[in-house]
Amino acid sequence: MSRVKNVLNVVSSYLYEAIVNSSIVYYLVSLLLPYIPSRLLSHGPRKFSQAQEIVDASGKILTVSRWNSRTYPVGCETLLPFVRDMRIRETDILLCSYPKAGAHWLHEILHSLVNQQPKLTRYGKELDGMIEGLPHVLFDSLPSPRVLNSHLLYDQLPRGVQQRKIKIVLMLRNPKDTVVSYYNHHKNMAELYGYTGKFSDYFRLFMEGRLEYGDYFNYLLDWDNVIKKQSNNPIFTLTYEDLREQPKKCILELAKFLQISISIDFASNIIKACVVGDWTNWLTDEQSREIDDVWQAKMTKCFYQPRCDPSLVVVVVVVVVVVVVVVVVVVVKV
C-alpha cells in the first residue's frame, strides 16, 4: 500500500510540475476571467468562514480576516499559512508597499520594464503575482520574468526572497494621501468589505492600526529596520510623490537598479499620469496635525520622510517675507 502511495505521490508531483511549467493554468484563468460573473468573484463580506468585523465609532462594519493576530483582506487567511513555502525564482522582482501607496501604478511600470513593452497588464497586480492572494498552482504558473507584489512584512515573505537575494522595490507614500486612498478603496468595494462609514470614523481606524495589514507607521518602521540592518536583498526605495513629479527620472533609475537598458523615449512611453495631494480635500486641520504628531513621536529617524505640505511651505515663506519687510521698514525709520 505504501509503495502505491509513493508512486501516486511521484506521479502527482510530475503532473504538477508539467502543469505549472506550461503556464496553462495562468493562461486559462486569464482567458476565462472576463466571462466569470462578478458576483462569483466577490462572495460578499460575511460568506467567508474566517471573516471578522471591525466596528467604527458610529457602528459601521468593515469586514476583514485575521491570521496570526494581524488583519488581512477577506479570503487571504486560507493562503497565508503557505506563503513562506512559496517558490521564488532568481529572476523574480518583488514590489512591496503598504496598501494604497501606488503599487498598482508601479507594478505596471515594472511589468513594462521587464518585458520591454510599454503595455498595461490585462488584470493588474492581483492576478500577476500577488503573493498573499494567489493559490500555489496559479502562482507557480506565472511565466518568467515575474513581477511579484505584496503588502506583507519582510519576515512574512517567502523564505526564497531572502535565500535567492531577489531585488525588492519598496514603494512609499505620504500617510495623509494613503489614508484617503484607503478609505475610497474600502468604500468603492462595499460589496466585499461592507463598509459605508464616514471618513472621520475611518480615519480613527487608520490611526489605531486596525485596518488590513496593520499600522501604517509600524509597517514603515519594520522596513526601516530591514534597510538599516542591510538585508541580503538589494532594495530600491521609491516614493509615490517622486514618481508622480519626476516619472522619467524615476523610471530611468529603476531600470538601472534592475540592470535593464532602456532609452529615454521608452521611459516616456510608459509614464502614466497620477494625482497626488488629494488628502487636503479630506483631512481636517486637526487630523493632519494628529498624523504630524505621530510622525514626530515615532518616525523622525525613519529612512522615509514625507515632504512638507506645499501649503505650509507657502505660509512659512509668506511669514518670512513679512518679517523681513517689517524689519527693513523699522530699520529705515530709525
C-alpha positions as CSV (number, residue, x, y, z in Angstrom):
1,M,0.0,0.0,0.0
2,S,2.8,2.4,0.9
3,R,4.5,1.6,-2.5
4,V,1.3,2.6,-4.3
5,K,1.1,5.8,-2.3
6,N,4.7,6.7,-3.1
7,V,4.1,6.0,-6.8
8,L,1.0,8.2,-6.7
9,N,2.9,11.0,-5.0
10,V,5.6,10.9,-7.6
11,V,3.1,10.9,-10.5
12,S,1.2,13.8,-8.8
13,S,4.5,15.7,-8.4
14,Y,5.4,15.2,-12.1
15,L,1.9,16.3,-13.2
16,Y,2.1,19.4,-11.0
17,E,5.5,20.3,-12.5
18,A,4.2,19.8,-16.0
19,I,1.1,21.9,-15.4
20,V,2.9,24.9,-13.8
21,N,5.9,24.8,-16.2
22,S,3.5,25.1,-19.2
23,S,1.7,28.1,-17.5
24,I,-1.5,26.6,-18.8
25,V,-3.4,27.4,-15.6
26,Y,-2.4,31.1,-15.8
27,Y,-3.5,31.4,-19.4
28,L,-6.8,29.6,-18.8
29,V,-7.6,31.9,-15.9
30,S,-6.7,34.9,-18.0
31,L,-8.9,33.6,-20.8
32,L,-11.9,32.8,-18.6
33,L,-11.8,35.7,-16.1
34,P,-13.8,38.1,-18.3
35,Y,-16.6,35.6,-18.5
36,I,-16.9,34.9,-14.8
37,P,-19.8,36.8,-13.2
38,S,-18.5,39.4,-10.7
39,R,-20.8,38.1,-8.1
40,L,-18.9,34.8,-8.1
41,L,-15.6,36.6,-7.6
42,S,-16.9,38.7,-4.8
43,H,-19.0,36.5,-2.4
44,G,-19.9,39.3,0.0
45,P,-18.1,40.0,3.2
46,R,-19.9,37.6,5.6
47,K,-19.7,34.5,3.5
48,F,-16.0,33.9,4.3
49,S,-15.6,31.4,7.2
50,Q,-12.8,33.4,8.9
51,A,-14.3,36.9,8.3
52,Q,-14.2,39.2,11.3
53,E,-15.9,42.6,11.8
54,I,-14.2,45.8,12.7
55,V,-16.7,48.3,14.1
56,D,-16.0,52.0,13.8
57,A,-17.2,54.7,16.3
58,S,-20.6,55.0,14.5
59,G,-21.2,51.3,14.4
60,K,-20.3,50.8,10.8
61,I,-18.7,47.5,9.9
62,L,-15.6,46.8,7.9
63,T,-15.1,43.1,7.2
64,V,-11.6,41.6,7.3
65,S,-9.9,38.3,8.1
66,R,-7.4,37.7,10.9
67,W,-4.4,35.4,10.9
68,N,-1.6,35.3,13.5
69,S,-3.0,38.3,15.3
70,R,-2.9,40.5,12.2
71,T,-5.7,41.7,9.9
72,Y,-5.8,41.0,6.1
73,P,-8.3,41.2,3.3
74,V,-11.1,38.6,3.5
75,G,-10.1,35.3,2.0
76,C,-6.4,35.7,2.5
77,E,-6.4,33.6,5.6
78,T,-6.6,30.4,3.6
79,L,-3.4,31.3,1.7
80,L,-1.3,33.0,4.3
81,P,-0.2,29.8,6.1
82,F,1.5,28.6,2.9
83,V,3.2,31.9,1.9
84,R,6.6,31.1,3.5
85,D,7.0,28.0,1.3
86,M,6.1,29.6,-2.0
87,R,8.6,29.1,-4.7
88,I,10.7,32.1,-5.6
89,R,12.8,32.3,-8.8
90,E,16.1,34.1,-9.2
91,T,14.6,36.2,-12.0
92,D,11.7,37.4,-9.8
93,I,11.3,41.1,-8.9
94,L,9.3,41.9,-5.7
95,L,7.3,45.1,-5.3
96,C,6.5,45.8,-1.6
97,S,4.3,48.5,-0.2
98,Y,1.7,49.4,2.4
99,P,-1.8,49.2,0.8
100,K,-2.8,52.2,-1.4
101,A,0.8,53.5,-1.7
102,G,0.6,53.5,-5.5
103,A,1.7,49.9,-6.1
104,H,-0.8,49.3,-9.0
105,W,0.8,52.1,-11.0
106,L,4.4,51.0,-10.2
107,H,3.5,47.4,-11.0
108,E,2.5,48.4,-14.5
109,I,5.8,50.3,-14.9
110,L,7.8,47.3,-13.7
111,H,5.9,45.0,-15.9
112,S,6.6,47.2,-18.9
113,L,10.3,47.4,-18.0
114,V,11.0,43.7,-17.5
115,N,9.0,42.8,-20.7
116,Q,10.5,45.6,-22.7
117,Q,7.0,46.6,-23.8
118,P,5.2,49.9,-22.7
119,K,1.9,48.0,-22.3
120,L,-0.5,47.5,-19.4
121,T,-1.2,44.1,-18.0
122,R,-4.7,42.7,-18.6
123,Y,-5.7,42.3,-15.0
124,G,-3.3,44.2,-12.8
125,K,-1.1,43.1,-10.0
126,E,-3.6,40.8,-8.2
127,L,-3.6,38.2,-10.9
128,D,0.0,38.9,-12.0
129,G,1.8,38.0,-8.8
130,M,0.1,39.0,-5.5
131,I,2.0,36.7,-3.1
132,E,-0.7,36.5,-0.4
133,G,-3.6,36.5,-2.9
134,L,-2.8,33.6,-5.3
135,P,-3.0,29.9,-4.8
136,H,0.2,27.9,-5.3
137,V,-0.7,26.4,-8.7
138,L,-1.5,29.8,-10.2
139,F,1.5,31.5,-8.6
140,D,3.8,28.8,-9.8
141,S,2.3,29.0,-13.3
142,L,3.1,32.7,-13.8
143,P,5.6,33.0,-16.7
144,S,9.0,34.5,-16.0
145,P,10.1,37.2,-15.6
146,R,7.6,37.7,-12.8
147,V,6.9,41.0,-11.1
148,L,5.6,39.8,-7.7
149,N,4.0,42.1,-5.2
150,S,3.0,42.0,-1.5
151,H,1.8,44.2,1.4
152,L,3.4,41.7,4.0
153,L,6.2,42.5,6.4
154,Y,9.7,41.4,5.3
155,D,9.8,38.4,7.7
156,Q,6.4,37.2,6.4
157,L,7.6,36.9,2.8
158,P,8.5,33.6,1.2
159,R,11.8,32.2,2.5
160,G,13.1,32.2,-1.1
161,V,13.0,36.0,-1.2
162,Q,16.0,36.2,1.2
163,Q,17.6,32.9,0.2
164,R,17.8,33.9,-3.5
165,K,18.5,37.6,-2.7
166,I,16.0,38.8,-5.3
167,K,15.6,42.5,-5.9
168,I,13.0,44.4,-3.9
169,V,11.3,47.7,-5.0
170,L,9.8,49.4,-1.9
171,M,7.0,51.9,-2.7
172,L,6.3,54.7,-0.2
173,R,3.6,57.2,0.1
174,N,2.6,60.1,2.4
175,P,0.3,58.8,5.2
176,K,-2.2,61.5,4.5
177,D,-2.7,60.6,0.9
178,T,-2.6,56.9,1.9
179,V,-5.5,57.1,4.4
180,V,-7.7,58.9,1.8
181,S,-6.9,56.4,-0.9
182,Y,-7.5,53.5,1.5
183,Y,-10.9,55.0,2.6
184,N,-12.0,55.3,-1.1
185,H,-10.8,51.8,-1.8
186,H,-13.0,50.3,1.0
187,K,-16.0,52.5,0.2
188,N,-15.8,51.6,-3.5
189,M,-15.6,47.9,-2.7
190,A,-18.6,47.9,-0.3
191,E,-19.8,44.6,-1.8
192,L,-16.7,42.9,-0.5
193,Y,-15.9,44.9,2.7
194,G,-19.4,46.0,3.6
195,Y,-18.1,49.4,4.8
196,T,-20.3,52.5,4.5
197,G,-18.8,54.7,7.3
198,K,-17.7,58.3,7.4
199,F,-14.2,59.4,6.7
200,S,-13.8,60.8,10.3
201,D,-14.5,57.4,11.8
202,Y,-12.4,55.6,9.2
203,F,-9.5,57.9,10.0
204,R,-9.6,56.7,13.6
205,L,-9.4,53.1,12.5
206,F,-6.3,54.0,10.4
207,M,-4.6,55.8,13.2
208,E,-5.3,52.9,15.6
209,G,-3.8,50.4,13.1
210,R,-6.9,48.4,12.9
211,L,-7.1,48.2,9.1
212,E,-5.8,45.4,6.9
213,Y,-2.1,44.8,7.2
214,G,-1.9,46.7,10.5
215,D,-0.4,50.0,11.5
216,Y,1.0,52.2,8.7
217,F,3.7,53.7,10.8
218,N,4.9,50.3,12.2
219,Y,5.0,48.9,8.6
220,L,7.5,51.7,7.7
221,L,9.5,51.1,10.9
222,D,9.7,47.4,10.1
223,W,11.2,48.2,6.6
224,D,13.4,50.9,8.2
225,N,14.9,48.2,10.4
226,V,15.4,45.9,7.4
227,I,17.2,48.6,5.4
228,K,19.4,49.8,8.2
229,K,20.5,46.2,9.1
230,Q,21.5,45.8,5.4
231,S,19.5,42.8,4.4
232,N,20.7,40.3,1.8
233,N,18.3,41.7,-0.7
234,P,19.1,44.7,-2.9
235,I,16.3,47.2,-2.0
236,F,15.3,50.2,-4.2
237,T,13.1,52.8,-2.4
238,L,10.8,55.0,-4.4
239,T,8.1,57.5,-3.3
240,Y,4.8,57.9,-5.0
241,E,5.3,61.7,-4.9
242,D,8.7,61.4,-6.7
243,L,7.3,59.1,-9.3
244,R,4.4,61.5,-10.0
245,E,6.6,64.6,-10.2
246,Q,9.7,63.2,-11.9
247,P,8.5,60.0,-13.6
248,K,11.1,59.9,-16.3
249,K,14.0,60.3,-13.8
250,C,12.5,57.6,-11.5
251,I,11.9,55.1,-14.3
252,L,15.5,55.5,-15.6
253,E,16.9,55.0,-12.1
254,L,14.6,52.0,-11.6
255,A,15.8,50.5,-14.9
256,K,19.4,51.0,-13.8
257,F,18.7,49.2,-10.5
258,L,17.1,46.3,-12.4
259,Q,20.0,46.3,-14.8
260,I,17.7,46.9,-17.8
261,S,18.8,49.0,-20.6
262,I,16.2,51.5,-21.9
263,S,16.1,54.7,-23.9
264,I,14.7,58.0,-22.7
265,D,11.9,57.6,-25.3
266,F,11.0,54.2,-23.9
267,A,10.8,55.7,-20.4
268,S,8.5,58.4,-21.8
269,N,6.2,55.8,-23.3
270,I,5.5,54.0,-20.0
271,I,4.7,57.1,-18.0
272,K,1.2,57.2,-16.7
273,A,-0.5,60.2,-15.0
274,C,-1.5,60.0,-11.4
275,V,-2.8,62.5,-8.9
276,V,-1.1,63.2,-5.6
277,G,-2.1,65.6,-2.7
278,D,-5.8,64.8,-2.6
279,W,-5.6,64.5,1.2
280,T,-6.0,68.3,1.5
281,N,-9.6,67.8,0.4
282,W,-10.4,65.2,3.1
283,L,-8.4,65.7,6.3
284,T,-9.3,68.4,8.8
285,D,-6.5,70.5,10.2
286,E,-6.8,68.5,13.4
287,Q,-6.5,65.2,11.6
288,S,-3.5,66.5,9.7
289,R,-1.8,67.6,12.9
290,E,-2.5,64.3,14.5
291,I,-0.6,62.5,11.8
292,D,2.2,65.0,12.1
293,D,2.3,64.5,15.9
294,V,2.6,60.7,15.5
295,W,5.3,61.2,12.9
296,Q,7.3,63.4,15.3
297,A,6.9,60.9,18.1
298,K,7.8,57.7,16.2
299,M,9.2,58.4,12.8
300,T,11.8,61.1,12.8
301,K,14.7,58.6,12.4
302,C,12.9,56.6,9.8
303,F,14.6,56.3,6.4
304,Y,11.5,57.7,4.7
305,Q,10.4,61.3,5.4
306,P,7.3,62.7,3.7
307,R,7.7,66.0,2.0
308,C,6.3,69.1,3.7
309,D,2.8,70.1,2.8
310,P,3.2,72.7,0.0
311,S,0.6,74.9,1.5
312,L,2.6,75.0,4.7
313,V,5.7,75.9,2.8
314,V,3.9,78.8,1.2
315,V,2.7,80.0,4.6
316,V,6.3,79.9,6.0
317,V,7.6,81.8,3.0
318,V,5.0,84.5,3.4
319,V,5.7,84.9,7.1
320,V,9.4,85.2,6.5
321,V,8.9,87.8,3.8
322,V,6.5,89.8,6.0
323,V,9.0,89.7,8.9
324,V,11.9,90.8,6.6
325,V,9.7,93.7,5.3
326,V,8.8,94.8,8.8
327,V,12.5,94.7,9.9
328,V,13.6,96.7,6.9
329,V,10.8,99.3,7.5
330,V,11.8,99.7,11.2
331,V,15.5,100.0,10.3
332,V,14.8,102.6,7.7
333,K,12.7,104.7,10.0
334,V,15.3,104.5,12.7
